[in-house]
Amino acid sequence: MTAKRSIAVATVGRSDFGLYEPLLERIAADPALALRLMVSGAHFDPRFGPTVREIEAAGYAFEPGLAMHPESDDAAGVALALGRGVQAFAQAFGARRPDLLMLLGDRSEMLAPALAALPFNIPQAHLYGGKVTEGAIDERVRHALTKMSHLHFVSCQPYAERVLQMGEEGWRVFNVGLAGLDRIHSHSRSSREELCREMNLKPAQPFLLVTFHPVTLEPAGQDVQVAALLQALEQSGFAVVATYPNADAGGLRIAASLEAFAARNPRSVRLLRNAGTRLYFDLLATAAAMVGNSSSGISEAPSFELPVVNIGSRQDGAIKAANVIDVGYAAGDVLEGIRRATAPAFRAGLRGLRNPYGTGNASERIAVTLRDIPLDDHLLRKKFVDLPQGM
């Protein structure tokens, strides 16, 4: 009997787990593959959830002892946590080497499993390289993961071309779209009345879905940025459903500002530490608009034809559909963006909007590749492909 191919999947927070979920189900269902879920990072941080409970509720078993969340809300805390993460993953790989390691995205915590796997010569597959986000440290993390990986599953053709531009061989690059979109197309949506009852909001009152993460290349301006956002939200006249920021340095300060904002506006503001996939999709399907700087507004909101007010530089360089309105940080700019996004004519113009990040069959294509590609010396020995001379 042929042994199953062991696929280790590293997840370090709510942002990647939601994108992984349809793929995890597909890997677990494949008789030739054995899913090994390695949970770390912010999943175990009680200040942000902890979202490990969502993984447990979904019925997944996972590795113990991989917690590495920062102990302080600053750059040193993030860096020290990363070091602990490398040690934890190295011990796990030393105890049991997987056949292949899967990584996703651009969170700094994702560097820990990638770095730990290098000395073990474990083939690495990276989801969603080639993207550009000029306003965040994520940009450098993403490209570093690309160069450490042996297989690349990208979300659109321009990103595939950028991975090739980084010297990767063409046979290693697969344009599959976002696996997280697979779940959207099969999602059974709650009615507006059901959602508002769950959120304790008035059904007749439209709401904004708000997520604002630290802009890691602009830490000095964060407090002013958040204050301007909250001022615009108060002046907008909309109810607000806000989600917690990510675990980057400064995230806890943003969370504290949101807590105070919700306490000042108990009738119209709801704050969620972790929405979970089902509730989050219901919010995307029902909100009047999304406001903030989350990549979800770029990648998932188009599938719901949801207007997005994208604030500041965090998503600079990302491919954006017509639902995205870019604005500056000033309260007046954000407020004008909200007015544009919630205008009936703008929403009507988004009917039939095509999501540039795929149509919902990525998980199948990724799983088949993981199952069938030879895990041999040819895969491990990477060659750098130079651009033609004169380019």
C-alpha positions in Angstrom: 0.0 0.0 0.0 1.4 3.4 -1.0 2.0 5.8 1.9 0.0 9.0 1.9 1.9 12.2 1.0 2.2 14.3 4.1 1.2 17.9 3.5 2.1 20.2 6.4 0.0 23.4 6.3 1.2 26.4 8.4 -1.4 28.8 9.6 -0.5 31.8 11.8 -3.7 33.8 12.0 -7.3 34.3 11.0 -6.4 36.0 7.7 -4.7 32.9 6.3 -7.0 30.3 7.8 -10.1 31.7 6.1 -8.2 31.6 2.8 -7.0 28.1 3.5 -10.2 26.5 4.6 -11.6 25.2 1.3 -8.1 23.8 0.4 -7.8 22.1 3.8 -11.1 20.3 3.2 -9.9 19.2 -0.3 -6.6 17.9 1.0 -8.3 16.1 3.9 -10.7 14.4 1.5 -7.9 13.2 -0.9 -7.0 9.5 -0.2 -3.5 10.1 -1.4 -2.8 13.1 0.9 -2.4 13.4 4.7 -3.1 16.8 6.1 -0.9 18.0 8.9 -2.1 21.3 10.2 0.5 23.4 12.0 -1.2 26.2 14.0 0.8 29.1 15.4 1.1 32.9 15.7 -1.9 35.0 16.6 -4.2 31.9 16.7 -3.2 31.4 20.3 -3.2 35.1 21.3 -6.2 35.8 23.6 -6.0 39.5 22.8 -7.0 38.7 19.2 -9.6 35.9 19.7 -8.1 33.4 20.3 -8.9 32.1 16.8 -7.6 28.6 17.5 -11.1 27.9 18.8 -12.5 28.4 15.3 -10.0 25.7 14.1 -11.1 23.4 16.9 -14.7 24.0 16.1 -14.1 23.0 12.5 -12.9 19.6 13.7 -9.2 19.9 12.7 -6.4 18.2 14.7 -3.2 20.2 14.9 0.3 20.3 16.2 0.8 21.3 19.9 3.5 23.6 21.1 3.8 26.0 18.2 2.6 29.2 19.9 4.7 32.3 19.2 2.5 35.4 19.6 4.4 38.6 20.6 4.6 39.4 24.3 4.7 43.2 23.6 3.0 45.5 21.1 6.2 46.7 19.3 8.8 45.7 16.8 11.0 43.9 19.4 8.0 41.8 20.5 7.3 40.7 16.9 11.0 39.9 16.2 11.4 37.9 19.4 8.2 35.9 18.7 9.5 35.1 15.2 12.7 33.6 16.8 10.7 31.5 19.1 8.6 30.3 16.2 11.6 29.2 14.2 12.7 27.1 17.2 9.3 25.5 17.6 8.8 24.6 14.0 12.4 23.2 13.8 11.7 20.9 16.7 8.4 19.8 15.0 10.2 19.1 11.7 13.0 17.3 13.5 10.5 15.0 15.2 8.5 14.3 12.0 9.5 15.6 8.6 6.6 16.3 6.2 6.8 15.6 2.5 5.9 19.2 1.7 5.2 22.4 3.6 2.5 24.8 2.5 2.7 28.5 3.3 0.3 31.4 2.6 0.6 35.1 2.1 2.9 37.6 3.7 2.5 37.6 7.5 5.9 38.0 9.2 5.0 34.9 11.4 5.0 32.8 8.2 8.8 33.2 8.0 9.2 31.0 11.0 8.1 27.7 9.3 9.8 28.7 6.1 13.1 29.3 7.7 12.9 26.2 9.9 12.2 24.0 6.9 15.3 25.1 4.9 17.9 23.0 6.7 15.6 19.9 6.4 15.3 20.3 2.6 11.5 20.2 2.9 9.9 21.3 -0.4 7.8 24.5 0.2 4.7 25.6 -1.7 3.7 29.2 -1.4 0.2 30.6 -2.0 -0.2 34.1 -3.3 3.2 35.4 -4.2 3.8 38.1 -6.8 1.4 40.6 -5.2 2.6 44.1 -4.5 1.6 46.1 -1.3 4.0 49.0 -1.2 2.8 50.4 2.1 3.6 47.4 4.4 6.5 45.2 5.5 4.4 42.4 4.1 5.8 43.2 0.7 9.3 42.0 1.7 8.0 39.0 3.6 6.0 37.9 0.6 8.9 38.1 -1.8 11.2 36.3 0.7 8.7 33.4 0.9 8.6 33.3 -2.8 12.4 32.8 -3.1 12.4 30.1 -0.4 9.6 28.2 -2.0 9.7 25.5 -4.7 6.1 25.8 -6.0 4.1 29.0 -6.4 0.3 29.2 -6.5 -0.7 32.7 -7.5 -4.0 34.5 -7.6 -3.9 36.2 -11.0 -1.8 36.4 -14.2 0.1 39.7 -13.4 1.3 38.1 -10.2 2.4 35.0 -12.0 4.5 37.2 -14.3 6.0 39.0 -11.3 7.1 35.7 -9.8 8.7 34.8 -13.1 10.4 38.2 -13.0 12.0 37.2 -9.7 13.9 34.4 -11.4 11.5 31.5 -10.8 11.2 28.7 -13.4 7.9 28.7 -15.3 7.0 25.1 -14.5 6.9 25.9 -10.8 4.3 28.7 -11.2 0.5 28.0 -11.2 -2.1 30.7 -11.7 -5.0 29.2 -9.8 -6.9 32.1 -8.2 -7.7 32.5 -4.5 -8.8 29.3 -2.7 -10.7 31.4 -0.2 -13.1 32.4 -3.0 -14.2 28.7 -3.4 -16.2 29.0 -0.2 -17.9 32.2 -1.2 -19.7 30.5 -4.1 -21.1 27.8 -1.9 -21.9 30.0 1.1 -25.5 29.9 2.3 -26.2 33.5 3.2 -28.3 34.6 6.2 -31.1 37.0 5.6 -30.5 40.7 6.6 -33.0 40.2 9.4 -31.2 37.2 10.8 -27.8 38.9 10.6 -29.0 42.1 12.3 -30.6 40.0 15.0 -27.3 38.2 15.6 -25.4 41.5 15.7 -28.1 43.3 17.7 -28.6 46.0 15.0 -31.7 47.5 13.6 -32.5 45.8 10.2 -33.5 49.2 8.7 -30.2 50.8 9.7 -27.4 50.3 7.0 -23.9 49.6 8.4 -20.3 49.9 7.4 -17.9 46.9 7.8 -14.6 48.3 9.1 -11.2 46.8 9.4 -8.0 48.9 9.8 -4.6 47.3 10.3 -1.3 48.9 11.3 0.5 50.4 8.4 3.9 49.0 9.2 5.9 51.4 7.2 4.2 54.4 8.8 4.1 53.6 12.5 4.5 57.3 13.6 1.3 58.3 11.9 -0.9 55.5 13.3 -2.7 57.3 16.1 -3.6 60.2 13.8 -4.8 57.8 11.1 -7.1 55.9 13.5 -8.5 59.1 15.0 -9.4 60.5 11.6 -11.1 57.2 10.6 -13.2 57.2 13.8 -14.1 60.8 13.2 -15.3 60.0 9.7 -17.3 57.0 10.9 -19.1 59.1 13.6 -20.0 61.8 11.0 -21.1 59.3 8.4 -24.5 58.5 10.0 -24.0 54.7 9.5 -23.9 52.0 12.0 -20.5 50.3 12.2 -19.4 46.7 12.5 -15.7 46.7 13.1 -13.3 43.8 13.3 -10.1 43.6 15.3 -6.8 44.5 13.5 -4.1 42.0 12.9 -1.2 41.2 15.4 1.4 43.6 13.8 3.1 46.0 16.1 0.6 48.7 17.0 -2.4 46.4 16.5 -3.3 46.5 20.2 -3.4 50.3 20.2 -5.8 50.3 17.3 -7.9 47.7 19.2 -8.0 49.9 22.2 -9.2 52.9 20.2 -11.9 50.7 18.7 -13.0 49.5 22.1 -13.3 53.1 23.3 -15.2 54.0 20.1 -17.7 51.1 20.6 -18.1 52.1 24.3 -19.0 55.7 23.3 -21.5 54.5 20.7 -23.2 51.4 22.2 -26.3 51.6 20.0 -24.6 51.8 16.6 -21.2 50.2 16.9 -20.3 46.5 17.2 -16.8 45.2 17.6 -15.7 41.7 16.8 -12.5 40.1 17.9 -13.0 37.3 15.3 -16.0 37.0 13.1 -15.4 33.6 11.7 -15.9 32.7 8.1 -19.7 32.3 8.0 -20.4 35.6 9.9 -17.8 37.5 8.0 -19.2 36.5 4.6 -22.7 37.5 5.8 -21.3 40.9 6.8 -19.7 41.3 3.3 -23.0 40.3 1.7 -25.1 42.8 3.7 -22.9 45.8 4.5 -23.5 49.2 2.8 -19.7 49.4 2.2 -16.4 48.3 3.6 -14.0 50.8 5.0 -10.3 50.4 6.0 -7.2 49.0 4.6 -7.7 45.2 4.7 -6.7 43.0 1.8 -10.2 41.4 2.1 -11.6 44.6 0.5 -9.3 43.9 -2.5 -9.7 40.2 -2.9 -13.0 39.1 -1.4 -15.3 42.1 -1.5 -15.5 42.1 -5.4 -17.3 38.7 -5.2 -20.0 40.4 -3.2 -20.2 43.5 -5.4 -19.4 45.4 -2.2 -18.1 49.0 -2.4 -14.8 49.5 -0.6 -13.2 52.7 0.8 -9.5 51.8 0.8 -7.6 54.1 3.1 -4.0 55.1 2.8 -1.0 53.2 1.3 -1.2 49.7 2.8 -2.7 48.2 -0.4 -0.7 50.4 -2.9 0.3 48.3 -5.9 -2.4 45.6 -5.5 -4.6 44.9 -8.4 -8.0 46.4 -7.6 -11.5 45.9 -9.1 -13.9 48.7 -9.8 -15.5 48.4 -6.4 -12.4 50.0 -4.7 -12.3 53.7 -4.0 -8.8 54.8 -2.8 -8.7 57.7 -0.3 -6.2 59.4 1.9 -6.1 59.3 5.7 -7.8 62.6 6.5 -11.2 62.4 8.0 -12.7 64.5 5.2 -11.2 62.2 2.5 -12.6 59.1 4.3 -16.0 60.7 4.7 -16.1 61.7 1.0 -15.1 58.1 0.1 -18.0 56.7 2.2 -20.4 59.1 0.5 -19.2 58.0 -3.0 -19.2 54.3 -2.1 -22.8 54.3 -0.6 -24.3 56.3 -3.5 -27.0 54.2 -5.2 -25.5 54.8 -8.6 -22.1 53.5 -7.6 -23.5 50.4 -6.1 -25.7 49.8 -9.2 -22.6 50.1 -11.4 -21.0 47.1 -9.6 -23.6 44.6 -10.8 -21.9 41.7 -12.6 -18.5 42.8 -11.3 -15.8 40.3 -12.1 -13.3 39.4 -9.3 -9.8 39.6 -10.7 -8.7 36.9 -8.2 -10.6 33.9 -9.6 -14.0 32.2 -9.9 -13.9 29.6 -7.2 -12.1 26.4 -8.3 -8.6 27.0 -6.9 -8.6 24.3 -4.2 -9.1 21.5 -6.6 -6.3 22.6 -8.9 -3.9 23.1 -6.0 -4.6 19.8 -4.4 -4.1 17.9 -7.6 -0.7 19.5 -8.1 0.3 18.7 -4.5 -0.8 15.1 -5.1 0.8 14.5 -8.5 4.0 16.6 -8.7 7.2 14.5 -8.1 8.9 15.4 -4.9 12.4 14.8 -6.2 15.8 16.4 -6.6 14.5 18.3 -9.7 12.0 20.0 -7.4 14.5 20.8 -4.7 17.3 22.2 -7.0 16.1 25.7 -8.0 17.6 27.5 -10.9 17.5 31.3 -11.3 16.1 32.3 -14.7 17.6 35.5 -15.9 15.6 38.1 -17.9 16.6 38.5 -21.5 19.4 41.0 -21.9 18.4 44.5 -22.4 15.3 44.3 -20.2 
